[in-house]
Amino acid sequence: MRDTTFSDPAREPGTGLIFRKACTASTPKGRLILLHGVGSNEANLASLAASLPEELEVILLRGPLQLSPQGFAWFQVTFTNEGPSYNEVQAETSRQLLLRFIDALPALPTVIAGFSQGGIMSASVALTEPERVAGFAILSGRMLRELAPIIAEPYRRTHLRAFIAHGHDDNVLPERWAKEADAWLSTLGVVHETHYYNMGHEIVAPELADFSQWLDKTFALAPGR
């Protein structure tokens, strides 16, 4: 089990995004950026680090939109009978902030992953600017259909790897969203794994074990190693 001690919150000067970082290796083999869901904050995902490969630098990022004293988001969303309705301007602003944040970091093979809304943002970053990352993970999230016009050309994403995890009993984002993402990534030719678990809108131990194995494989294939 890796050390899960994260630094105190710090602000990246170029984007203003708040982050915390943990790394147990003097020369990490890669970087994992974790994004929380709506109404949460970066500390909510800190416990995940204990189950992940030790040789990773792990960065927890806080969404720029404050909803409550300890609750943040990447964009505002409303759940309707027709499905989630979201603020497209805020989502695009957050996508741009994340790209700038990644560019400000020292060069290192990077995977971006997130829970729920964090997974949405991870897919949005990776599929539109795949040169920035080696892969992405959607944990109980979905892909934005509005992303289609700005997805990168096939030759730019040949290296990209993806991981989808979803609960059969998710009552926030039903399982069909994971099936849609799985089918879309197959159409795009993005190499990926899709896993379903007996859980709701949450993260469970078997999921983390599968995610950790996927991270090992993805970083082993990442350019620059």
VOKOL-232912 format. One line per field, with one value per residue (C-alpha): residue number from 0; residue in one letter; x, y, z. Coordinates in pm, whole numbers, plus 50000, padded with zeros to 5 digits. Each point is the difference from the previous one (the first is absolute). Layout:
N
num <- [NUM|...]
residuo <- [A|...]
px <- [X|...]
py <- [Y|...]
pz <- [Z|...]
//
This chain:
225
num <- [0|1|2|3|4|5|6|7|8|9|10|11|12|13|14|15|16|17|18|19|20|21|22|23|24|25|26|27|28|29|30|31|32|33|34|35|36|37|38|39|40|41|42|43|44|45|46|47|48|49|50|51|52|53|54|55|56|57|58|59|60|61|62|63|64|65|66|67|68|69|70|71|72|73|74|75|76|77|78|79|80|81|82|83|84|85|86|87|88|89|90|91|92|93|94|95|96|97|98|99|100|101|102|103|104|105|106|107|108|109|110|111|112|113|114|115|116|117|118|119|120|121|122|123|124|125|126|127|128|129|130|131|132|133|134|135|136|137|138|139|140|141|142|143|144|145|146|147|148|149|150|151|152|153|154|155|156|157|158|159|160|161|162|163|164|165|166|167|168|169|170|171|172|173|174|175|176|177|178|179|180|181|182|183|184|185|186|187|188|189|190|191|192|193|194|195|196|197|198|199|200|201|202|203|204|205|206|207|208|209|210|211|212|213|214|215|216|217|218|219|220|221|222|223|224]
residuo <- [M|R|D|T|T|F|S|D|P|A|R|E|P|G|T|G|L|I|F|R|K|A|C|T|A|S|T|P|K|G|R|L|I|L|L|H|G|V|G|S|N|E|A|N|L|A|S|L|A|A|S|L|P|E|E|L|E|V|I|L|L|R|G|P|L|Q|L|S|P|Q|G|F|A|W|F|Q|V|T|F|T|N|E|G|P|S|Y|N|E|V|Q|A|E|T|S|R|Q|L|L|L|R|F|I|D|A|L|P|A|L|P|T|V|I|A|G|F|S|Q|G|G|I|M|S|A|S|V|A|L|T|E|P|E|R|V|A|G|F|A|I|L|S|G|R|M|L|R|E|L|A|P|I|I|A|E|P|Y|R|R|T|H|L|R|A|F|I|A|H|G|H|D|D|N|V|L|P|E|R|W|A|K|E|A|D|A|W|L|S|T|L|G|V|V|H|E|T|H|Y|Y|N|M|G|H|E|I|V|A|P|E|L|A|D|F|S|Q|W|L|D|K|T|F|A|L|A|P|G|R]
px <- [50000|50139|50037|49689|50142|49908|50143|49798|49780|50195|49893|50142|50075|49914|49652|49914|49905|50050|50183|50168|50282|50147|50294|50198|50254|50300|49956|49631|49908|49697|49746|49634|49771|49678|49686|49711|49629|49749|49948|50320|50364|50349|50037|49710|50221|50311|49921|50019|50375|50063|49879|50196|50351|50271|50217|49744|49983|49636|49841|49657|49835|49720|49728|49989|49628|49910|49654|50034|50274|50154|49820|50136|49927|50138|49666|49641|49766|49628|49848|49678|49773|50175|50343|50265|49992|50325|50164|50204|50192|50120|50094|50208|50166|50097|50132|50226|50116|50090|50202|50190|50059|50147|50222|50137|50124|50345|49997|49887|49768|49658|49662|49698|49712|49697|49684|49662|50041|50376|49982|49808|50276|50271|49847|49950|50367|50143|49786|50040|50371|50142|50359|49973|49933|50071|49650|49685|49748|49628|49892|49618|49986|49910|50117|49845|49826|50075|50368|49967|50097|50329|50129|50355|50075|50068|50374|50040|49843|50150|50196|49703|49870|49677|49836|49627|49854|49631|49749|49705|49791|50113|49694|50179|50146|49834|50203|49891|50242|50293|49869|49973|50358|50125|49833|50122|50362|49974|49876|50288|50250|50123|50144|49808|49870|49647|49914|49664|49959|49721|49995|49820|50151|50322|50346|50066|50310|49975|49974|50316|50185|49903|50085|50342|50079|49887|50224|50301|49933|49930|50316|50207|49886|50026|50251|50299|50066]
py <- [50000|50336|50305|50218|50318|50292|50349|50291|50168|50221|50224|49960|50361|49979|49851|50076|49635|49858|49667|49757|49764|49675|49800|49722|49946|50222|49935|49923|49794|50211|50251|49946|50304|49928|50211|49992|50004|50281|50133|49840|50109|49867|49840|49766|49788|49994|49654|49850|50052|49717|49748|50138|49922|50139|50148|50259|50368|50060|50344|50080|50299|50220|50119|50377|50044|50029|49873|49992|50054|49658|49915|50072|49906|50024|50123|50034|49713|49939|49653|49981|49721|50030|49963|50238|50361|50189|50339|49961|50326|49893|49654|50150|50246|49713|49797|50287|50048|49631|50013|50302|49828|49693|50218|50175|49671|49848|49748|49656|49734|50100|49837|50212|49832|50098|49901|50098|50358|49958|49707|50214|50261|49735|49868|50355|50086|49675|49963|50360|50042|49645|50122|50116|49655|49629|49904|50084|49835|50056|49878|50003|50278|50051|50167|50324|49952|50365|49904|49840|50301|50063|49645|49973|49836|49623|50031|50217|49747|49668|49975|50082|49746|50024|49836|50004|49883|50015|49860|49786|50184|50357|50222|50326|49909|49675|49718|50093|50295|49762|49782|50306|50106|49646|49990|50348|49918|49685|50208|50243|49714|50091|49696|49966|49776|50018|49850|49977|49942|49922|50352|50331|50341|49929|49845|49649|49792|49762|50305|50150|49672|49994|50369|49948|49714|50212|50287|49768|49885|50349|50154|49706|50092|50378|50187|50148|49712]
pz <- [50000|49896|50221|49969|50152|49779|50009|50132|49738|49761|49714|49650|49902|49631|50043|50361|50053|50350|50021|50237|49906|50130|49870|50168|49720|49936|49626|49939|49695|49933|50125|50088|50016|50189|49963|50249|49931|50036|50353|50131|50020|49933|50345|49922|49771|50220|50139|49652|49990|50247|49741|49704|49872|50228|49726|49900|50075|50095|49971|50140|49832|50130|49761|49939|50070|50370|50093|50380|50262|49921|49677|49653|49641|49648|49867|50114|49920|50037|49986|49798|49874|49664|50159|50139|49881|50048|49957|49681|50047|50345|49872|49721|50236|50231|49706|49903|50360|50027|49679|50128|50334|49828|49782|50310|50150|49939|49714|50118|49851|50130|50051|50085|50182|50199|50179|49853|49871|50039|49758|49755|50009|49968|49678|49870|50051|49864|49690|49885|50082|50016|49972|50363|50149|49965|50107|50193|50229|50049|50343|50023|49741|49638|49680|49880|49665|49920|49993|49655|49784|50185|50049|49867|49668|50009|49933|50311|50237|49889|50328|50225|50254|50199|50301|50075|50332|50091|50245|49893|50260|49938|50059|49916|49661|49891|49849|49647|50008|50043|49717|49779|50085|49935|49658|49910|50088|49788|49708|50052|50011|50348|50181|50326|50276|50138|50338|50176|50373|50246|50141|49982|49932|50189|49984|50134|50072|49699|49773|50150|49950|49631|49963|50158|49760|49706|50115|50010|49644|49871|50142|49874|49647|50044|49779|50180|50235]
//
